[in-house]
Amino acid sequence: MKVIIDAYNVLHQVIKHDHIGQQERKHFINQLNAYAKKKGNAVVVVFDGGPFLFPSTSHYKGLTIIYSGPKDSADAMILRYIKEHVEHTMVLVSSDRELCRAAQYYHVESIDAKDFYYNIMEPDQKSVLKVKEQAIKTGSAESVVDILMMQVSVKKKLEDIDDPTLDRRSPANRLSKKERKRMHKIKKL
């Protein structure tokens, strides 16, 4: 599976200041390299700008690093890469809604930048993915608590999420086929 990283989008979600320096980029690339080795996924890291006046691609420790150059954007480079490699299974890591929507046109699932970083790259941070589940009513009387439980979105750690493909509940309580496929891809990360 190919994991395409909208690099500055992830870094700006994690590092809370405007300027991302060379040291932060190197640290992030080293983290991605460790992740790629551990999981065996092909990782493509796309940065805005770069050292040249035109788009450039390099390979570093098993990662593919793409710089968009000053005349193009990382989003445009990501979409171009997706179009050129549409035959591969890919997951996009970005919080950019427009980019994620455009990638979805090519059947590429996307994962929020913070969710990826804190759950996959830095699992010690105890961040959680949001997964909608139906709460189970335990009492017989209708109460405000019961009604609120039915409307709430439950947060769970990625490792606590049951494999939805093995779910034997009734179809009304089961995740949709699309959601089960998405969860399967997330578990592969």
N, C-alpha and C positions, 0 to 999 in steps of 0.2 A: 504494500500500500504506500502511496505517496502522500506525505503530509506537507502541504504548502503553507508557509508561515508568512503572514503580512507583518514583517519584522518590526517596523517602527510602531505599528498599531499595537502589537503586544507590549513592546518596551514602554510606550507611553501609558498603557494601562497599569503597568507594574511600577515603573519609576515615575514618581509624581513631580518631576520638574521638566521644564521645556527643552533643555539641551541634553541630548544623549551623546556622551563622549565616546572616544575610541575604546576606552577601557570597558565601558558598559557593553558595547557591541561585542568585543572579544569575549567577555565573560558569558554573554548570552549565546554566542556561537559555540563556545566550549560546552555549555549546558546542553545545547541541541545535539552536539556531537555525541555526548554521553547517552542522551536519550535514544538517538538513532542506533547506536551500538547495542544498547540494552534491548530495544524492541525489534530491531531488524527492519525498521521502516526507512524508506528513502525520504530524506528531508530536503525540501527546496525552500531556501530563505530568500525573500525578496525585499530589498531595501530601496527607498527613494534616493535619487541622486547617485552619488558614487564618485570614484576618482577620475573618470573619463568623461568626455563630452558626448559619448554615445552609450547605449546600453551595453553592459558587459556581463559575462558569465564566467565564474571560476569555480574550481572544486577545491575544497579544503577539508581534509580528514573525512572524506566520505559524504560531505554535505555539498549540495549545489547552491552556490550563492550568486544571486542575480542582483545587479545594480541597474536601476532604470535610466540613469543619466539625467541631466538637467532638463531635457526637453520632454520627457515622458514621466508617467507616475508609476508607482509600484502597483496600483490597482490595474492599470492598463497592461502592465507586464504579467501580472497574475492571470488575468483573463486570457491573454495571448497564450500563456503557458498551458492553461486548462484546455483551450481549443486545440492546441497542437498535440496534447497527450490525452485526449478524450477517451481513448481505449483503456486507460489505466484506472484502477480504483483510487480515488483521491479524497482527501479531507482538507478543507480550508480552515485555517486558524486565523480569525479576524473578528473584530467587533464592528466593522464597517457594514452597516445594513445594506447599502446599495451594492457593494461588492458581493456580499453573501447572497443577495437576491439574484444577481447576475450569474453567480456560480451555480446556483440551484437550477437555472435553465439548462445547464449541462449535466445535471444529476450529481452534482458535487455537494456533499453535505458540508456544513460549516459548524465550527465550535467557537464559542465566545473566547476571546483572547485571555481573559482572567481565568476562566474555567480551565482552559488548557494549561496555563502556566502554573496555577496553584494546585491543580489536581493531578497533572501529569508530570510536569517538570519539577515542582516543589511540593510533593504530597505532604510534607511535614507541616505545611502552613494551615492545614485543617479547613481549607475552604471547601465548599460543597457545590455540587451541581444541583440545579433546580429541576426536579422531576415532579410532574403532576401525578398525583395518585388520589384515589377516592378513599376518604376516611371511612372507617367501619363503625357503625353505630353499635354501642354496647348496651345502652339502656332501652327501656320500653317507652318512656315518656318523651314526647317531642320537647326539646328545650332549645334555648338560644345557642347553647354550646354545640348541640348536635347540628343545627343549621350552619353555624360557622365552620364546623369541621368539614362539612360537605363542600364548602366554598374555598377552603384554604389550599394553597400550594405547599406541599411538604418538601423540605430540603433534606437530602440524603447524601452521604458520601458515595463516591463512585463505586467503591468496593462493596457497599451495602445494597446496591441495586441488584435485584434478582434478574436472572437472564430472562428477558421477556419472550424469547423464542421457545422457552420450555414451559411457559405459562399454560396451565390447563384449566384456568377459570373460564367461566362462560364468556361468550364473545362480547357481551355488553361491558364486562369488567376488564377485558384484555386491551392492551395497547393496539393501535392500528398497525397494519402491516408496515406502513411507512415508518412509524415510530419504532417498531421492533427492529427494522433494518438499520435505522439511525443508531439505536442503542448497541446493536451488534458492532457497528463501525467504531463507536466510542470505546467499547471494551477492547477492541484491537489496538487502540492507542496505548 
